[in-house]
Amino acid sequence: MLCGMRLLRLRLVGEFAVYQDGRLLASGEVGSRKARTLLALLAAQRGRLVPVDRIVDALWRNAPQRPVENVATMVSRLRAAVGRDVISGGRIGYRLAPAVQVDLDCAAAMVGAAEAHMADRKPYLAFGAAQQALDLLLADDMVLADYPAAAWAEPPRARHAGLLRRARHVAAVEALQTGFARAAEAIARSAVAADPFDETAYRALMAAYDAVGEPAQALIAYERLRVMLARELGIEPDHATRRLYVSILRHNLSTSGAITRESRV
């Protein structure tokens, strides 16, 4: 779900889509393929003025004879189709109006709320907000999937990856705090799969394994991280990760010792 019900909402996660008053607009209602691409480009550069020459490069392989006028005509048609206040700017360049809602902005707000609740030690609220963000961010595997080779789509893809990483961190940690250790394990495993060098995710995974009674898996995860960091980067896990490893190891050894002593009684 996209957050809110504003007049115009744009979806970047998955294929580009336009919603007006909560209704998904068909491609023809927005305009031509180039018009939709222009709207997607402005959404991808959210808040920034996109110069006309950059718009031309994104829309045409060979620039038309009157590029400024061609872009102005396309903007005029978009304004007629989806609202006059949707796009601002003129001959120098254009930007998406602040009132237009973009799904990645919604996700960023959810992640920010999750992190704020986490800082305030409100695990249930933090986990809920992070899970909402994950639901939105994981709605599809790719941002602007209908523009796979577009260089201008890379910034929102990088933003998506960063938001997904942050949401997974909060969700995994706060799932543990609220007693959902298996959920924490699954979320942390996803985070590690997405970024094998993510030590925060590895710590969450180790803590989750320990919480579900699988400390050996936690120690194996640590060793996998240690070997990979040494081989690829020539470094060792950071202090927080090593400290968690030692804590789990000591607890596991003391538990094993207690069981052994009990068996001798």
C-alpha positions in Angstrom: 0.0 0.0 0.0 1.1 3.6 -0.7 0.7 5.8 2.3 -2.0 8.5 2.4 -4.7 9.3 -0.2 -3.4 12.5 -1.7 -4.6 13.7 -5.1 -1.6 12.2 -7.0 0.6 9.4 -5.9 3.5 7.8 -7.8 4.8 4.3 -7.4 8.5 3.7 -8.1 8.8 0.3 -6.4 8.1 -2.2 -9.2 6.9 -0.7 -12.5 6.1 3.0 -12.5 2.5 3.7 -11.7 0.3 6.7 -11.2 -2.6 6.9 -8.8 -5.1 9.7 -8.7 -7.6 9.9 -5.8 -6.7 6.4 -4.9 -7.3 5.0 -8.4 -4.6 3.5 -10.6 -4.5 5.3 -13.9 -4.2 3.4 -17.1 -1.2 4.2 -19.3 -3.3 6.1 -21.8 -4.8 8.3 -19.1 -1.4 9.7 -18.2 -0.2 10.2 -21.8 2.4 8.8 -24.2 5.3 6.5 -23.2 7.6 9.6 -23.3 5.2 11.5 -21.1 5.1 8.7 -18.5 8.9 8.6 -18.7 9.1 12.3 -18.0 6.9 11.9 -15.0 8.9 9.0 -13.7 12.2 10.9 -14.3 10.9 13.8 -12.2 9.8 11.4 -9.4 13.2 9.8 -9.5 14.8 13.2 -9.0 12.3 14.1 -6.3 12.6 17.8 -5.3 15.4 18.6 -7.7 15.1 20.8 -10.8 15.8 18.5 -13.8 17.4 20.5 -16.6 15.8 20.4 -20.0 18.9 18.9 -21.7 18.8 16.0 -19.2 15.2 15.4 -19.9 15.9 15.4 -23.6 18.7 12.9 -23.2 16.3 10.6 -21.2 13.5 10.8 -23.7 15.1 10.8 -27.1 18.1 9.0 -28.7 18.4 11.8 -31.2 17.3 15.2 -29.9 14.4 16.9 -31.8 15.0 20.1 -33.6 13.2 22.2 -31.0 13.9 20.2 -27.7 12.8 23.0 -25.3 9.5 23.4 -27.0 8.9 19.6 -27.3 9.5 19.2 -23.6 7.2 22.2 -22.8 4.5 20.7 -24.9 4.8 17.3 -23.1 4.7 19.0 -19.7 1.6 20.9 -20.7 -0.1 17.7 -21.7 0.9 16.0 -18.5 -0.5 19.0 -16.5 -3.8 18.6 -18.4 -3.9 14.9 -17.7 -3.0 14.7 -14.0 -3.2 18.3 -12.7 -1.8 21.7 -13.3 0.1 21.8 -10.0 1.9 18.5 -10.4 4.9 19.8 -12.3 6.6 23.2 -11.7 9.3 24.9 -13.7 9.8 26.3 -17.2 12.3 26.5 -20.0 15.3 25.9 -17.8 14.0 22.8 -16.2 11.2 21.1 -14.3 10.6 19.5 -11.0 7.8 17.5 -9.3 5.6 19.6 -7.0 5.9 18.9 -3.3 2.2 18.0 -3.0 2.8 14.9 -5.2 3.3 11.8 -3.1 6.1 9.3 -4.0 6.2 5.8 -2.5 9.9 6.0 -1.5 9.1 9.2 0.5 6.4 7.3 2.3 8.9 4.5 3.1 11.5 7.0 4.3 8.9 8.5 6.7 8.1 5.0 8.0 11.7 4.1 8.5 12.4 7.4 10.3 9.4 6.8 12.6 10.7 3.2 13.3 14.1 4.5 14.2 12.7 7.2 16.4 10.5 4.7 18.3 13.6 2.5 18.6 15.5 5.3 20.2 12.6 6.0 22.6 12.7 2.3 23.6 9.2 1.6 22.1 9.8 -1.8 20.5 6.3 -2.6 19.5 5.8 0.7 17.7 9.3 0.5 16.2 8.7 -3.0 14.9 5.3 -2.1 13.5 6.6 0.9 11.6 9.6 -1.0 10.3 7.3 -3.8 9.1 5.1 -1.3 7.3 8.2 0.1 5.5 9.3 -3.4 4.6 5.9 -4.2 3.1 6.1 -1.2 0.9 9.8 -1.6 -0.1 9.4 -5.4 -0.8 6.3 -5.0 -2.9 8.6 -5.7 -5.9 12.2 -6.7 -6.5 13.2 -3.6 -8.4 12.6 0.1 -8.5 11.3 1.3 -11.9 11.4 -2.2 -13.3 10.1 -0.9 -16.6 13.3 1.2 -17.0 16.0 -1.4 -16.2 18.8 0.3 -18.2 18.0 3.9 -17.4 20.9 5.7 -15.6 18.5 8.2 -14.2 16.7 5.4 -12.3 19.9 4.6 -10.3 19.5 7.2 -7.5 16.0 5.9 -6.4 17.4 2.4 -6.6 20.2 3.3 -4.3 17.8 5.1 -2.0 15.5 2.0 -2.0 18.5 -0.2 -1.0 19.4 2.1 1.8 15.9 2.3 3.2 15.5 -1.4 3.0 18.7 -2.0 4.9 17.7 0.5 7.7 14.2 -1.0 7.9 15.6 -4.6 8.2 17.9 -3.5 11.0 15.2 -2.0 13.1 12.7 -4.8 12.3 15.2 -7.6 13.2 16.4 -5.9 16.5 12.9 -4.9 17.6 11.4 -8.3 16.7 13.8 -9.8 19.2 12.8 -7.2 21.8 9.1 -8.1 21.3 9.6 -11.8 21.5 9.4 -12.6 17.8 12.8 -14.4 17.5 11.9 -16.4 14.5 10.8 -13.3 12.7 14.0 -11.6 13.7 16.0 -14.5 12.3 14.2 -14.4 8.9 14.6 -10.7 8.6 18.2 -10.8 9.6 18.9 -13.6 7.1 17.4 -11.5 4.4 19.6 -8.5 5.3 22.7 -10.7 5.3 21.7 -12.2 1.9 21.3 -8.6 0.5 24.6 -7.4 1.9 27.1 -10.1 3.1 29.3 -7.4 4.7 26.5 -6.0 6.9 27.7 -6.5 10.4 24.6 -5.0 12.0 22.6 -7.7 10.3 25.0 -10.4 11.3 24.7 -9.4 14.9 20.9 -9.5 14.7 21.1 -12.9 13.1 23.5 -14.2 15.8 21.3 -12.8 18.5 18.2 -14.4 16.9 19.8 -17.8 16.6 20.8 -17.6 20.2 17.3 -16.5 21.2 15.7 -19.5 19.5 18.0 -21.9 21.1 20.5 -22.4 18.3 23.7 -20.9 19.6 25.8 -23.2 17.3 24.2 -21.5 14.3 25.1 -18.1 15.8 28.8 -19.1 16.1 28.8 -20.5 12.6 27.4 -17.2 11.3 30.2 -15.3 13.1 32.9 -17.6 11.7 31.5 -17.1 8.2 31.6 -13.3 8.6 35.1 -13.4 10.1 36.5 -15.5 7.3 34.8 -13.4 4.6 36.1 -10.1 6.1 39.6 -11.4 6.4 39.6 -12.8 2.9 37.9 -9.9 1.1 38.9 -6.8 3.1 41.8 -7.9 5.3 40.0 -6.9 8.5 38.3 -8.6 11.4 34.7 -8.1 12.8 34.2 -5.0 14.8 34.2 -4.8 18.6 30.5 -5.1 19.0 30.3 -8.2 16.8 33.3 -9.9 18.6 31.7 -9.0 22.0 28.4 -10.7 21.0 30.3 -13.7 19.8 32.2 -14.1 23.1 29.0 -13.6 25.1 27.2 -16.4 23.1 30.2 -18.7 23.3 30.6 -18.2 27.0 26.9 -18.8 27.7 27.0 -21.9 25.5 30.0 -23.2 27.3 28.7 -22.5 30.8 25.3 -24.2 29.9 27.2 -27.2 28.5 29.2 -27.3 31.7 26.1 -27.2 33.9 24.5 -30.0 31.9 27.6 -32.1 32.3 27.8 -31.5 36.0 24.1 -32.4 36.4 24.6 -35.6 34.5 27.3 -36.7 36.9 25.1 -36.2 40.0 
